Amino acid sequence: MTRARTLSALLAVLALSGCAAFQDQGSGGGTTTAAASAGGNVTVLTGVYPLEYLAKEIGGVRVSVGSLTPANVDPHTLELSPRTVADMGAAGLVVHVSGFQAAVDDAVAATGVRALDAAEHTELLPADGHDHGHGHDEHAEETHDHAGEGLDPHLWLDPVRLAEVGTALAEELADIDPDGASAYRANAERVTAELTELDAEITAGLATCERDTIVVAHEAYGYLTDAHGLHQEGLSGIDPDAEPSPARLAEIAEVVSEHDVDTVFVESLLSPAVSEALAQDLGLRTAVLDPLENQRDRSADYLDVMRANLAALQQALGCTAA
């Protein structure tokens, strides 16, 4: 098939499906999940799944954790109902990533609820032009003013950065609930050890690969690729709602040819229609690479999904066991 015919077919699929349409959309704008389970001394509400994971692991039995984003709902475009905003105002702590969910940022400001902004406790990368030489030992220790800087909020795809947020969360909980301080800190140390081990697994697993470029639905994976000398090319940029142009589809075809790409990665929640059409027309396979913006399979935790991502990358990139 000629490139012109390929682009025409892809654009037809795009018009019918929408690149960033979520499958099985939830409803309620957070009202079904914002209320935390009973039993803890502190109620914590979180914006995205990896922060929910941290809050549960570090808070343990002393913390009741709820999510502001219902299952299968696009966290980028989350809208909060008045009931959910009221739940936020009554919470002991809201944990979010500023610049990722505008509705959460606005509600935090409007309610004056105590909040921990994960983006203030680790170094963020620019949304475009990630530095592929960035290493973990270069994490900044100071906080950052990121308003309007165009930074990438997907920090949780680097386990080391997520661990830094976990340490800050433990201190925040210890300040709110001093009687639980030792438990929070001990849990944070355990989580840090687990995330450090995960990071070492990813580093070893991606150390020797035939290829270094991945094609993805949207460019959410900079923290994962940059730390390991890889490069991502997305049909869409940092915003999954942006539809790929004909020029971008042509660029992706060139990338596939130049870098011997054999896989187009789709996501667990985004509609795969355009990615699958591209893969079919270019003779490629598809595989799932989960950006962990929301959790579709509640039986799998953060560590499980990241290890599944590693396995998918190893197969796509032709990596050999360390």
N, C-alpha and C positions, 0 to 999 in steps of 0.2 A: 504494500500500500504506500502511495506517495505521501510525503509529509503534509501536503495540502489536504489530502483526503483524511489523513489521521487527525489533523487539527479540526476539520469540519465535524468529524464524528465525535470528537471529544467535546467540542463546544455544544453540540446537540445534547449530549448527556448532561453537561453542566446546566444548560437551560432548563432541563426537565427536573433535575434532582437538587441542584444547589450543592456546592462543594462542601460547605460546612454544616449541612443539616444534620441534626442529631437523630439517631434512631431511638425509638421508644421513649420519646420525650416524657418526662415527668410533669406534674402539674402542681400548682399551689404556691410557686415562688418561694419555697422554703418552709411553708407552714407545716408540712408533714414531718420535717426532720429537725427543725430548729430547737424544739424542746428537748432538753437533755434527759437521759434516764435518771431516775431517782437514786439516791443512796450516797452521794458524795458530799463532802464538806464544801466544795467549790463547784459552781457550774461554769463550764468552759464551752463556748461556741466557736466553731472553726469555719473558715471560708472554703478551703480546699482539702481533699482527702489526705495528702501527706501530713498536714498539720493536725488533722483529726487523729491520725496514727500516732504522731508524737504525743499529743495530749493524753491519749489513752495509755500509752506505754509509760510515760513519765508520771502522770497523775495517779495511776493505779486506782485502788479502791477509794481513795480520798477525793476523787474528782469525778463528776458527772459530765460526760462529753456529748455534745450534739453537733450536727453539721448544719450550716446555713444553706448548703446546696443539696437538694434532693438527688437521689440516685438517677442517673441517666439525663440530667439537666446540664446544659452547657454552662460551665461556671463563668465564662467570659461575659455572657449576656444575662446573668442572673438578675431577676427582679425580686425585691423583697416585699411581702405583704405587710400591712400595718401590724398584724399579729406577730409576725416574725421580728419586726423592728421593736415591738414591745418586749418580746422575749430577749432580744439583745440588750435592751436597757436594763433588764432585771438580772442579767448574767453577772457572774463574778469577774469574767475575763472573756474577751473576744480575741482570737488569734487569727491573723490574716496576713496577706501579702499586699501591701499598698501598690496601686497601679495595675492590679490584675482584675479586681472586681469592683467596678465603680459604685455599685449599689451598696456593697459592704463598707467601702471607704466613706461614703456619704452618711450611712447610718451610724457608723462609729462617731463621726463628727457631730451628728445631730443629737445623739443620745448622751454623749459624754461618757459612755461606758469605758471602763478600764480596758485597754487594748495592748496587745503585743504585736508589733509589726515585724514580721519575720525579715522583711527587706532591710531593716535597720541593724540586723545582727549578723550579717555576712556580706561579703563583697558581691555586688551584682555586676553582670557583664552587659555590655551594650546590646541592644536588640538587633543591631546589624553589625557586621564586620567583627565577629568574635575573634579574639586573639587565640590562635591555635596553639601557641606556646605557653599558655597560662598553666601554672602548676598549683597544686594544693598548698605548697609552702608559701605562696604569695598572697594568701587570703588576707584582706585588710582587717585590722583589729578595730579600727574606728567605725563609728556609725556613718551613715551616708544620707545626704539629702538628695533624693532621687526624683523629686517632683519635676516633671518636664524634661528629664534627661534622656528619655527613650531607652530605658534599661529593660533587660529581659527578666521577667518575674519568675521564670520556671526554675528557681534555684534548687528545688527538691530533687531534680534529676542528677545532682551531684551529692552523693551521700555525705561527703565531708561538710559541705555547706549546711545540709539538713541537720547534721550533728551539732553544728555551731548554734543553730536555732534552738535545738533541744536543750542545750546548756543554758541558754538565756531563758527559756520557758521554765526550767526547773527553778531558777532564781526568782522569777516572777511569782511562781506558785508558792515558793518558800516565804516570800514577802507577804502574800495574801494569807497564807495559812502556816504560821511559824511552827506549829506543832508537827506539821508534816515535812518540815524542811529536810531532815535527814533522809526520809524516804524518797522525796523528789530528787535529791541529789544522787542518791544511790541508783535510782532508776535511770537518771540521765547518764550516769557513768556506764551502765549496762548498755543502754541504747547507743551511746557513742562507740563502745567496743564492737557492737554488732554492725553498725554502719561503717566503721573503719575496716572491719573484716570484709564486708560487702565491697567496699571500694577496692580493696586489695584483690578480690576475686575478679572484678571487672578489669582492673589493670592487667592482671595476668592473662585473662581470657582474651584481651584485645591486643596483646603485645606483639603477636606475629600474625599478620593478616595479609592476604593477597591484594586486597583493595582497601581504599581509605575513604570512599565517598558513598553516602547513602542518599537515596531519594525518598522524601517523606511527604505526607499530606500537608503539614504546615511546620514551620521551622521552630519547633518547641524544644529541640534537643541540644541546644548549644552547650549547656553545662555538661552534658554527657559526651558530646563529640570533642569539645575543646580540650578536655582533660586527658584525652587519650589519642590525640593526634589525628582525629578524624574530621570529616567535613560533611555538612548537611546541605542538601539542595531541596527546597520545598516547593511544591506546587503553589502554596500560599506562604506568606511571610509569617511573622510572629502572631498575626491575627488570623485565626482559622476561618473567619467569615469573609475574608477577601477572596474573591474568585480569581482563578488564574487566567491571565490574558492569553491570546494566541501567541504573542511574543514569548511569554514565559513558558508555554508548552513547547515551543520550538527550542528554547534554551535547554529545557530538561532533556529533550531528545539528543541534543549535542553532548550534554553531560553524560548521558547513558553510554553513548558511543565512545567518548574520549576516555572514560574511566572504567569501562568494561562492567558497568552496573548490570546485575541480573535480577534485582529485586526492587519493587516499589512497595514501600511500607505504608500500610493503612493503620487506622486507629480503632480502638475497641468501641468508641461511641460515635465517631464521625461517619457519615455515609461514605462508603468506599467507591461509589459509582464512577467518579472521574478518575480516581487512581486505578481502578480496575480496567477502565477503558484504555487508559494510557498504557498500562502493562500489556494488555492484549495486543494493542496495535504495535508495540515495540518488541513483542515476543519475550516479555519478562514475566516473572512470577510475582505474587503478592504475599506479604506476611504481615503480621501484627507487630507494631512497635508502640507501646502504650506510654503516652506522655504523663499519665497519672494525674491529670487535671481533675478527674472524678473517678470513682471506683465502681465499675460495672459488676464485677464478681466479688461480692462481700465475703466469700470464703477464702479469698487470697489477700494477704496483707502487702504492705509496701515492699518488704524483702522478697516475697514471692514474685511480685510483678517485675521488680528490677532484675531478678535472676532470669525470668522468662525473657526480658528484653535482651539480656546478655546472650542467651542462647540464640535468639533471632538474629542478633548482629553477627555472631560468630558464623552462622550459616551463610548469611548474605555476603559477608566480607571474605569468606574463605580463610578463617582463622584456624591456626593449629594450636593444639593444647600446649600450654607452657610446660 
